[in-house]
Amino acid sequence: MAQTVGGSLKNLVTLDLEGIDRMYLNLYQPMLQTGGGAATFFKAHRGAKVASTVLMAPMSHAFVRATEKFAKKEQVDLIRFAKGERKDDILHQYLSGYKVEEGRAFHR
């Protein structure tokens, strides 16, 4: 029986949405949070002969490059948060440089 991507991921992916007046998206795959799950991912899904954390770096770097490329192409500001920083505090400081007129934001 054919399944959709959404149906396949329904019980495998956790979506965590948090924020006060804007959206922060944190997505993680619980099965990859364990050594056995990560090993299965690299061996079964990615076809690696040996599971190694070295295999994750190229995927992570490609994802970051694709995100940066998208943000640049679409002229979307990309804000990086350091570990432990409160997102709302950083964004309030960032947004203080903007003014809103008729529902549109303009940089001052």
C-alpha positions as CSV (number, residue, x, y, z in Angstrom):
1,M,0.0,0.0,0.0
2,A,1.5,3.4,-1.0
3,Q,2.0,6.0,1.7
4,T,2.5,9.7,1.6
5,V,5.5,11.4,3.1
6,G,3.3,12.9,5.8
7,G,1.9,9.5,6.6
8,S,5.3,7.9,6.8
9,L,6.7,10.7,9.0
10,K,3.6,11.0,11.2
11,N,5.0,8.9,14.1
12,L,8.6,9.5,13.4
13,V,9.1,13.3,13.5
14,T,8.4,15.6,16.3
15,L,7.5,19.2,15.6
16,D,8.0,21.7,18.4
17,L,6.6,25.2,17.9
18,E,7.2,27.9,20.4
19,G,7.1,31.7,20.5
20,I,5.2,34.7,21.8
21,D,4.5,36.8,18.8
22,R,6.6,35.1,16.1
23,M,7.3,31.5,15.2
24,Y,10.4,29.5,16.0
25,L,10.6,26.1,14.4
26,N,12.5,23.3,16.0
27,L,12.4,20.0,14.2
28,Y,14.1,16.8,15.2
29,Q,13.8,13.1,14.5
30,P,13.7,11.2,17.8
31,M,15.1,8.0,16.3
32,L,18.3,9.8,15.4
33,Q,18.7,10.8,19.1
34,T,20.1,7.3,19.9
35,G,23.3,5.6,18.7
36,G,21.3,2.7,17.3
37,G,18.9,5.0,15.4
38,A,21.8,7.0,13.9
39,A,23.6,3.8,12.9
40,T,20.5,2.5,11.2
41,F,20.0,5.8,9.4
42,F,23.5,5.8,7.9
43,K,23.6,2.1,7.1
44,A,20.1,1.4,5.9
45,H,19.0,4.8,4.6
46,R,22.2,6.3,3.4
47,G,23.9,3.1,2.3
48,A,27.1,3.5,4.4
49,K,29.1,0.4,5.1
50,V,30.1,1.7,8.5
51,A,28.1,4.1,10.6
52,S,30.2,7.1,11.6
53,T,29.5,10.6,12.9
54,V,31.9,11.8,10.2
55,L,29.1,11.2,7.7
56,M,26.8,13.8,9.4
57,A,29.1,16.8,8.8
58,P,28.6,17.0,5.0
59,M,24.9,16.7,5.4
60,S,24.8,19.5,8.0
61,H,27.0,21.8,6.0
62,A,24.9,21.3,2.9
63,F,21.8,22.1,4.9
64,V,23.3,25.3,6.2
65,R,24.5,26.3,2.8
66,A,21.0,25.7,1.3
67,T,19.4,27.7,4.1
68,E,21.8,30.6,3.5
69,K,21.2,30.5,-0.2
70,F,17.5,30.5,0.2
71,A,17.6,33.4,2.6
72,K,19.8,35.4,0.3
73,K,17.7,34.6,-2.8
74,E,14.4,35.5,-1.1
75,Q,15.9,38.5,0.8
76,V,15.0,37.0,4.1
77,D,17.1,38.1,7.1
78,L,18.8,35.2,8.8
79,I,19.4,35.6,12.5
80,R,21.7,33.1,14.3
81,F,21.1,32.3,17.9
82,A,23.9,31.2,20.2
83,K,23.2,28.3,22.5
84,G,21.4,29.5,25.6
85,E,20.3,32.9,24.2
86,R,16.7,33.8,24.6
87,K,15.3,34.2,21.1
88,D,12.7,36.8,22.1
89,D,15.4,39.0,23.7
90,I,17.6,38.9,20.6
91,L,14.6,39.4,18.2
92,H,13.2,42.4,20.2
93,Q,16.7,44.0,19.9
94,Y,16.8,43.2,16.2
95,L,13.3,44.4,15.5
96,S,13.9,47.7,17.2
97,G,15.6,48.8,14.0
98,Y,12.3,48.4,12.1
99,K,9.2,50.5,12.0
100,V,5.8,49.3,10.8
101,E,3.5,51.2,8.5
102,E,0.2,49.8,7.2
103,G,1.2,46.2,8.1
104,R,4.6,46.4,6.4
105,A,8.0,46.5,8.2
106,F,10.7,48.9,7.0
107,H,14.3,49.1,8.3
108,R,15.0,52.5,9.8
